[in-house]
Amino acid sequence: MKYSSLLIVALLKSTAYAADPNEKQNLRRTVESHPLEHPNKAPHKHQPRGAKSSGTVTYFTMGGKTNMKEKKEKKGSNHDGDDGRENRIVGGSQSDPGEFPYYVDLGGCGGSLIAPNVVLTAAHCGSYQGESVVVGAYRYDSTANNAVRVSVSADIQHPNYDDFTTANDFRLLRLSQDVTIGGSNVVLSINDQSSRPSNGQDLTVLGLGTTSEDGNDANILRDVVVQAIPTSTCNQPISYGGDVEDNMFCAGVNGGGKDSCQGDSGGPIVIRNGNQHVQVGVVSWGDGCARPNKPGVYARVSSAYGWIEQVVCDQWNINADFCGGGTPTPPSPTPPSPTPPSPTPPSPTPPSPTPPSGGGCPTGEMEFDFTIRTDEYGWETSWEAARSSGSKVASGANYESNRTYRKNKCIPEGCYTLAIFDDYGDGLGSDGNYELKVNGQVVESKSGFDFGYERSIDFGSCSGGGDSGGGSGGGSSGGSGSGSSCMPITLNLRTDDWGYETDLFLLTDTGELVWNANGFADNKDYQFSTCLDSSECATLDIFDEWGDGIESPGYIKLVVDGTTYFNGGDIGGGIVFRIGGSC
């Protein structure tokens, strides 16, 4: 059946650029021909509390750092600073007590509690082993409002941290005890999807840093909302001239005025969906604070997700929420070598302990069994399986090349989507493959599949009524059967000569980010598909950074429940679709 009031379309006409083809071509030449290293640019870190500024160059470690591109010198750490309290967020407002219970005051830098006894901060903040930090901090160096002071028992810096470029600016601190605030577990979720944050997405950054570049005293936690900025924009000569790497991203506002600053180093920048907060970055560096064309630069959490998982889950053996993503199986799952035909199979074979095969899951649960073999660019591949409500049940990222990984577990019956991502946008090469089984039945199996940036597969009881045994295939089948509670949505995109200008996301009113994609290749086909519960409403936002839409032969085609609602490329600066049966 078709759903009434299915779709409302609204055009967005504003754009940041004049849609002049000649101007556009000139801009592209400028961006593409710009060298990776701008000769007059040195990355300037946001200083920790008490650090110093040298002219227009500000640095961010305890005790300050000199201009490392010129001298490559690093001064000793001094977490308490040397000239009192001069730190805070610029252009923001005072946070509410208890609003960010996962925030950690390191006494000069910030951090976030990502497991009951693990803090994520910036590598350039220096070592904290043997020192104490304040978890749940609301006031500087205070345990007011249920904050807890606890000592650091171990400290690990990202192995690929580069003191010169500030690449991989991550550090993990192991606390001497698990921490709860007011009796509650307050850990912050960390992002494992390279597609987040999307360009233009609202992000909240918080800290106990200066309220201006020169620094005014402030004692209470502050936060400010900024927007994610395309790396291509951030790397233009007027901004950072090529210094922003793939393991970083920029965030700020047009014209400046809002930013993180000295003393905010190491603190979190998060996506907020209601009460759900997900950390996408770590405050890292910038040229001054809140200057026009000089946004803050953040270490991208998804780029270090595999390392965080390896240290926390494997090396420290901590039971964090994110532990249990895809685990590597040796290249060719070794079936116990050709064991001679078992002479007398023990008749009453005990219920196979591992893995739960077919009906081996308890009543009310089903077996999720996903195997993926990476191609020669394993680090580009990631995946996650989540319920239609948005809660994630399994994920994997930061894989090695040409390796086989498997995740097998029992999960509650229900409707789920498996999303497989490829950072480069060319899917899995000829030597890569994947297979999804539910209760022992193959839902989808592909080899050498160019699915672009993302492949979404619905499985479980997504079609209303019926058994959850096999699940549904790819979510792109047309039409919904009578009595169906699932509304299939398919978006086909063919980019024009300027693929990188196009961004899109599909967000449900309950805060579930279903699609989030950007950085598309030129003149290439992409397909996104999912199934939306008929009781839900969602917003599909597609925008063009230049403001001239998608030029022919490029186009977008939106099909909902078997009906085509849009087919073309004339969207100007962007187009917004409201989708759902009761919107």
Secondary structure by P-SEA (a helix, b strand, c coil): ccccccbbbbbbccccccccaaaaaaaaaaaaacccccccccccccccccccccccccccccccccccccccccccccccccccccccccccccccccccccccccccbbbbbccccbbbbbcccccccccccccccccccccccbbbbbbbccccccccccccccccbbbbbbccbbbbcccccbbbbbbcccccccccbbbbbbccccccccbbbbcbbbbbbbbbbbcccccccccccccccccbbbbbccccccccccccccbbbbbbcccbbbbccccccccccccccccccccccccaaaaaaaaaccccccccccccccccccccccccccccccccccccccccccccccccccccbbbbbbbbbbccccccccccccccccccccccccccccbbbbbbbbbcccbbbbbbbbcccccccccccccccccccccccccccccccbbbbbbccccccccccccccccccccccccccbbbbbbbbbbccccccbbbbbbccccccccccccccccbbbbbbbbccccbbbbbbbbbccccccccccbbbbbccccccccccccccbbbbbbcccc
